[in-house]
């Protein structure tokens, strides 16, 4: 199943790259907030780079929307605070990723991937303590474990140095999210 998902992501990335090339690079955004005045370098992104972009952008969108749900549906204050943290951090991550990708004449996907839509729909059907348990188990722990593995791989293997740097810089934040979720999960069990 992981191979199928990876193949599907690579195919989607190839389509995105083809679409970005066809638009003549009309989507070059302005530099906003890369830190230390270092603007991302221009250059075409490989299919693997675009697959990572699609995955990271989808994860950010999902984490933001799931975090917003947590802020209104969770019964535990810690879960609501965790949701707010996800919204804040993943909004910053999303903005940084868009800046990098736009500077290279490409666009990250604008729609939530189907697998993330399904997870969000599952959370939308829950309230209170049921929501708390599922949100922390799925979004907080499981999804962050997967994201950490993907970002570790990206930090070592992506062709684009700006995206590799983004992946490396984002890893400590993802690990912080995982640790906070594990802490909350431990309190729920105790």
N, C-alpha and C positions, 0 to 999 in steps of 0.2 A: 504494500500500500504506500509506503514511503517513497519507493521508486516511482510509482505512478504519479504521486503528488509532485515529486521533483521534475518528472518529465512534463507534466502539465504546466508547472511554473516556468520551465524553460521554454516551452512552446508559447506561452503567453508573453514571456519576455521578448521572444523573437518577433512576435506580432507588434509589441510595443515599440521595439527598436525600429522596425520597418515603418510604423506609423509616424514615429518621430522624425525619421529621415525624410519621409514624404512631405512633412509639413515645412520643410526648408529651415528648420531651426527657429521658427517664429516665436518660440516660447522661452527665449532666454530671459530669465528673471534678473532682478537686481540683487546685489549682495546685501544681505541683512543678517548680521549676527554670527558670523563664523568664528568670531573671537580672534584676538591678537592681530586683526587687520589682514588675515590671510584669506584671500578670495580663492574659491575653488578653481582649479584649472579647467579650461575648456577641453573638450575631446569627446569622441564618441564612446558610448558605454557599450561594453560587450553584452552578449545575451545573458551570461552569468551575472554580470553586474545588475542588469535590468531585472533579473529574476529576484535578486536580493532586494532591490528597490521595491518591487511589487509586494514582496513578503513583508518588508519592514513598514511600508506605508499602510498595508492592510492591518498589520498588528497595531500600529499607532491608532488608526481609525477605530478599531475594535476596542482597544483599551480605553480610549476616550469615551466612547459610547457606553461601555460597560461601567466605567467609573461614574459617569453621570447617573446611570441607573442606581448604582450603589448609594449615591448621595441622597436619593429619594426613597429607596425601597428597603434599605438595610435597617435592621432593628438595633444592632450594636453600634455605638458611637465610633469604635475603632474601625469598623468596616466602612462606615460613612467617610471617616478621615482617610482611610486607605484609598477609597474611590476618588476622593479629591486629589490625593497625591498622584494617582494614575492620570487623571485629567491634566493636571499641571505639567507633569514630566513628559507625558506622551504628546502633548500639544507642542512643547518646546522641541522635542525630538522630530515631530512631523514638520515643523517649520524649518528646522535645520536641514532635514533631508530634502525638502522641496527646494531650498536655496542651492544645495549642491547639484541636484539633478537639473534644475532649470538653467543653471549656469553652463551646463553641458548641452543645452539645446533639447532636452528631453522633458517629459512630464511624468510624475508618478501617477498611478491609477487614482481615480477619484471615487470609485465605488468600493464598498466593503466586499471582500471576497465571499463566495457562497458558504464556505465552511465557517467563516466568522459570523455571517448572517444567521446561520443555524444556531450557533452558540448564543448569540444575542437574543434570538427568539426564545430560546430555552430560559434564559435569565428573565426575560420580560414576563414570563408566565409565573414567576415566583414572587413572594413577598416575605418580609420579616425574617424569622430565623431560618426558614427554608432557603430564602435568597442568600442570606449570610453564608451558610454552609456551602452552597453550590458555587457562589461567586468566588469565595476564597479557595475552595478546592480546585475549581476549573481555571478561572482567570488568574487568581493570585499565584497558585502553586504550579499546576500542570502547564499552563500556557507560558509562564515565565521560564520554566525548565526547558521547554522546547526552544523558546526565543534565545535563551543563553547559548544553547548548542549551536543554533544557526548563526548568531553573531560571533561566536568564537571562531567558527569555520570561516565566516566572511572576513574576519580580521586577519586571517592568515592567507586567504586564497584569492580575494577579489583582485582583478587587474587594475581597477581604478584606485589610485592612492587616496583620493579624498573620501571615497566610500569606505575603504579599509580603515582610514582614520576615524570616520564616523562610527563604524562598528566597534572599534577599540574603545573609543570615548564613551559609547553608550553602554558597554558591558557592566561597569560598576553600578550604573543606575538600575539596570535589569536585575543584577544580583541583590541590590538593596530592596527592590520590590519583592523578590522571592523571599528574602529573609524576613521582611515585615509580614508577608502572607503566612509564612510558616509559624511565626510567632503568634499571629492571631488564631491560626488553626489549632495550635497547642492550647491556647486559652479556651477555645470552644470545647476541646476534648476534656479539659480539666475540670 
